[in-house]
């Protein structure tokens, strides 16, 4: 992964996307986006992969507001 200096302006009502330049492994790119749930913090990006869109959506609904470790535990208990 390549880290670049953050040259982004603070978000306001006119900006709705932040792009961070990095190299994503091809095997992740090949997975249908509707099967992936993505979480980030200031130093981590996590991608959970599901068998169905329904599972992914349920995971997203059920883990709203959870921190990474709680989401991981939920995933391990219900989807592994």
VOZADO-642175 format. One line per 3 residues: number of its first residue (from 1); their letters; for each residue y, x, z of N, C-alpha, C, O. Coordinates in nm, 3 decimals, always signed. Each point is the difference from the previous one (the first is absolute). Layout:
# residues N
NUM) A) Y/X/Z/Y/X/Z/Y/X/Z/Y/X/Z; ... $
END
This chain:
# residues 80
1) XXX) -0.116/+0.085/+0.000/+0.116/-0.085/+0.000/+0.123/+0.090/+0.000/+0.002/+0.103/+0.067; +0.098/-0.142/-0.141/+0.124/+0.074/-0.007/+0.108/-0.076/+0.075/+0.025/-0.117/-0.029; +0.039/+0.182/+0.124/+0.111/-0.062/+0.072/+0.130/+0.045/-0.062/+0.021/+0.119/-0.025 $
4) XXX) +0.067/-0.214/+0.001/+0.130/+0.030/-0.058/+0.109/-0.042/+0.097/-0.019/-0.091/+0.081; +0.133/+0.157/-0.090/+0.113/-0.038/+0.083/+0.039/-0.144/-0.031/+0.004/-0.040/-0.116; +0.024/-0.036/+0.220/+0.038/-0.140/-0.016/+0.147/-0.006/-0.043/+0.090/+0.031/+0.077 $
7) XXX) -0.069/-0.073/-0.202/+0.135/-0.013/-0.052/+0.039/-0.146/-0.017/+0.095/-0.032/-0.072; -0.166/-0.057/+0.138/+0.024/-0.142/-0.013/+0.119/-0.043/+0.085/+0.022/+0.050/+0.110; +0.052/-0.145/-0.164/+0.107/-0.062/+0.077/-0.063/-0.104/+0.090/-0.107/-0.053/-0.032 $
10) XXX) +0.171/+0.021/+0.145/-0.054/-0.108/+0.085/-0.010/-0.130/-0.078/+0.083/-0.030/-0.086; -0.189/-0.047/+0.117/-0.018/-0.128/-0.068/+0.109/-0.097/+0.040/+0.044/-0.003/+0.115; -0.001/-0.076/-0.211/+0.091/-0.110/+0.029/-0.046/-0.118/-0.084/-0.109/+0.006/-0.058 $
13) XXX) +0.185/-0.109/+0.050/-0.041/-0.119/-0.073/-0.023/+0.021/-0.148/-0.062/-0.084/-0.065; +0.109/+0.196/+0.009/-0.013/+0.024/-0.144/-0.121/+0.087/-0.034/-0.031/+0.018/-0.118; -0.036/+0.035/+0.217/-0.114/+0.090/-0.026/-0.126/-0.063/+0.057/+0.001/-0.047/+0.114 $
16) XXX) -0.108/+0.047/-0.191/-0.122/-0.064/+0.048/-0.125/+0.084/-0.022/-0.111/-0.051/+0.016; +0.125/+0.177/-0.051/-0.116/+0.084/-0.022/+0.032/+0.143/+0.043/+0.111/+0.050/-0.020; -0.210/+0.014/+0.079/+0.010/+0.142/+0.033/-0.120/+0.067/-0.065/-0.114/-0.043/+0.021 $
19) XXX) +0.137/+0.145/-0.098/-0.109/+0.074/-0.064/-0.005/+0.140/+0.059/+0.102/+0.068/+0.012; -0.222/-0.026/+0.024/-0.021/+0.134/+0.053/-0.095/+0.071/-0.095/-0.115/-0.041/-0.017; +0.163/+0.145/-0.043/-0.079/+0.075/-0.098/-0.114/+0.073/+0.069/+0.022/+0.077/+0.093 $
22) XXX) -0.143/-0.102/-0.140/-0.118/+0.067/+0.053/-0.111/-0.005/-0.104/+0.013/-0.069/-0.102; -0.119/+0.140/+0.126/-0.115/-0.003/-0.089/-0.109/-0.083/+0.068/-0.051/+0.037/+0.105; +0.016/-0.149/-0.166/-0.103/-0.090/+0.052/-0.130/+0.032/-0.074/-0.001/+0.004/-0.123 $
25) XXX) -0.109/+0.017/+0.195/-0.128/+0.028/-0.067/-0.040/-0.112/-0.095/+0.022/-0.118/+0.030; -0.079/+0.153/-0.141/-0.037/-0.096/-0.105/-0.093/-0.109/+0.052/+0.012/-0.115/-0.040; -0.105/+0.150/+0.130/-0.094/-0.100/+0.050/+0.072/-0.112/+0.077/-0.048/-0.114/+0.001 $
28) XXX) +0.160/+0.145/+0.062/+0.079/-0.104/+0.065/+0.074/-0.083/-0.103/+0.010/-0.122/+0.015; +0.043/+0.185/-0.117/+0.073/-0.072/-0.106/-0.090/-0.098/-0.074/+0.047/-0.104/-0.047; -0.175/+0.135/+0.035/-0.093/-0.085/-0.074/-0.037/-0.129/+0.076/-0.051/-0.094/-0.061 $
31) XXX) +0.076/+0.090/+0.190/-0.032/-0.119/+0.080/+0.106/-0.107/-0.025/+0.120/+0.029/+0.003; -0.164/-0.151/-0.027/+0.090/-0.112/-0.021/+0.097/-0.011/+0.117/-0.043/+0.000/+0.116; +0.173/-0.010/-0.144/+0.101/-0.008/+0.105/-0.021/-0.119/+0.092/+0.036/+0.007/+0.117 $
34) XXX) -0.094/-0.115/-0.167/-0.021/-0.118/+0.083/-0.112/+0.018/+0.101/-0.024/-0.087/+0.083; -0.046/+0.201/-0.090/-0.106/+0.030/+0.096/+0.043/+0.105/+0.103/-0.079/+0.039/+0.085; +0.203/+0.005/-0.093/+0.049/+0.104/+0.090/+0.106/-0.055/+0.096/+0.085/-0.079/-0.040 $
37) XXX) -0.093/+0.121/+0.165/+0.105/-0.026/+0.098/+0.058/+0.135/+0.038/-0.074/+0.093/+0.031; +0.205/-0.081/-0.033/+0.065/+0.128/+0.023/+0.089/-0.008/+0.123/+0.077/-0.095/+0.017; -0.089/+0.195/+0.069/+0.081/+0.013/+0.121/+0.066/+0.137/-0.005/-0.058/+0.095/-0.051 $
40) XXX) +0.178/-0.086/+0.103/+0.064/+0.132/+0.011/+0.075/+0.012/+0.130/+0.044/-0.099/+0.059; -0.030/+0.221/-0.015/+0.087/+0.034/+0.111/+0.085/+0.117/-0.049/+0.002/+0.028/-0.120; +0.067/+0.038/+0.209/+0.087/+0.109/-0.046/-0.078/+0.121/-0.050/+0.056/+0.084/-0.070 $
43) XXX) -0.185/-0.074/+0.104/-0.076/+0.118/-0.043/-0.138/-0.032/-0.056/-0.079/+0.092/-0.026; +0.047/-0.220/+0.006/-0.135/-0.038/-0.043/+0.005/-0.118/-0.096/+0.081/-0.091/+0.016; -0.168/+0.095/-0.116/-0.023/-0.116/-0.086/-0.150/-0.029/+0.006/-0.082/+0.089/-0.024 $
46) XXX) +0.046/-0.213/+0.056/-0.140/-0.042/+0.007/-0.025/-0.107/-0.105/+0.083/-0.088/-0.021; -0.196/+0.097/-0.046/-0.038/-0.100/-0.100/-0.139/-0.051/+0.036/-0.097/+0.075/-0.001; +0.090/-0.203/+0.034/-0.128/-0.065/+0.026/-0.043/-0.070/-0.127/+0.083/-0.063/-0.067 $
49) XXX) -0.211/+0.072/+0.033/-0.052/-0.060/-0.123/-0.100/-0.109/+0.038/-0.086/+0.020/+0.085; +0.098/-0.135/-0.151/-0.082/-0.117/+0.030/-0.084/-0.039/-0.120/+0.030/+0.037/-0.113; -0.136/-0.113/+0.139/-0.088/-0.046/-0.107/+0.062/-0.115/-0.078/-0.024/-0.014/-0.120 $
52) XXX) +0.104/-0.069/+0.187/+0.060/-0.115/-0.067/+0.149/-0.011/+0.035/+0.045/+0.053/+0.101; +0.028/-0.121/-0.187/+0.142/-0.027/+0.025/+0.016/-0.088/+0.123/+0.095/+0.016/+0.077; -0.188/-0.109/-0.058/+0.003/-0.088/+0.117/-0.011/+0.081/+0.129/+0.074/-0.026/+0.095 $
55) XXX) -0.165/+0.125/-0.090/-0.012/+0.086/+0.117/+0.128/+0.079/+0.024/+0.047/+0.010/+0.113; +0.009/+0.044/-0.220/+0.124/+0.077/+0.013/+0.113/-0.088/+0.054/+0.074/+0.043/+0.089; -0.061/-0.164/-0.141/+0.107/-0.089/+0.046/-0.020/-0.042/+0.144/+0.097/-0.010/+0.076 $
58) XXX) -0.222/-0.016/-0.036/-0.029/-0.037/+0.139/+0.035/+0.116/+0.092/+0.060/-0.021/+0.106; -0.098/+0.142/-0.145/+0.034/+0.119/+0.078/+0.151/+0.011/+0.019/+0.048/+0.024/+0.110; +0.026/-0.042/-0.218/+0.146/+0.010/+0.007/+0.057/-0.107/+0.093/+0.087/+0.029/+0.082 $
61) XXX) -0.135/-0.152/-0.095/+0.049/-0.109/+0.086/-0.035/+0.024/+0.147/+0.083/-0.022/+0.088; -0.205/+0.067/-0.062/-0.047/+0.016/+0.137/+0.056/+0.124/+0.071/-0.002/+0.006/+0.123; +0.053/+0.091/-0.198/+0.046/+0.124/+0.063/+0.151/+0.018/-0.007/+0.051/+0.110/+0.025 $
64) XXX) +0.021/-0.215/-0.059/+0.147/+0.007/-0.004/+0.051/+0.052/+0.135/-0.037/-0.053/+0.105; +0.120/+0.154/-0.110/+0.061/+0.053/+0.122/-0.084/+0.101/+0.076/+0.048/+0.058/+0.098; -0.171/-0.035/-0.140/-0.086/+0.097/+0.070/+0.038/+0.143/-0.039/+0.047/+0.025/-0.111 $
67) XXX) -0.069/+0.067/+0.203/+0.013/+0.143/-0.027/-0.125/+0.046/-0.074/-0.100/-0.071/-0.007; +0.106/+0.193/-0.048/-0.108/+0.054/-0.081/-0.135/-0.003/+0.072/-0.099/-0.046/-0.058; +0.092/+0.095/+0.181/-0.128/+0.006/+0.071/-0.059/-0.139/+0.021/-0.122/-0.018/-0.011 $
70) XXX) +0.206/-0.079/+0.042/-0.049/-0.137/+0.018/-0.051/-0.057/-0.132/-0.102/-0.068/-0.003; +0.173/+0.097/-0.106/-0.047/-0.046/-0.132/-0.133/+0.066/-0.035/-0.090/-0.066/-0.053; +0.078/+0.195/+0.082/-0.125/+0.070/-0.030/-0.115/-0.058/+0.079/-0.109/-0.020/-0.053 $
73) XXX) +0.132/-0.008/+0.181/-0.103/-0.061/+0.084/-0.040/-0.137/-0.054/-0.119/-0.033/-0.004; +0.217/-0.046/-0.038/-0.028/-0.132/-0.057/-0.085/+0.015/-0.126/-0.099/-0.071/-0.018; +0.138/+0.163/-0.070/-0.075/+0.025/-0.122/-0.143/+0.041/+0.033/-0.095/-0.052/-0.059 $
76) XXX) +0.079/+0.145/+0.151/-0.133/+0.049/+0.037/-0.088/-0.114/+0.055/-0.119/-0.005/-0.029; +0.178/-0.084/+0.106/-0.076/-0.109/+0.062/-0.037/-0.111/-0.098/-0.104/-0.063/+0.017; +0.185/+0.039/-0.119/-0.022/-0.115/-0.086/-0.037/+0.033/-0.145/-0.051/-0.087/-0.071 $
79) XX) +0.076/+0.210/+0.025/-0.020/+0.028/-0.143/-0.089/+0.119/-0.029/-0.033/+0.023/-0.116; -0.007/+0.053/+0.215/-0.087/+0.115/-0.024/-0.143/-0.040/-0.004/-0.088/+0.085/-0.019 $
END
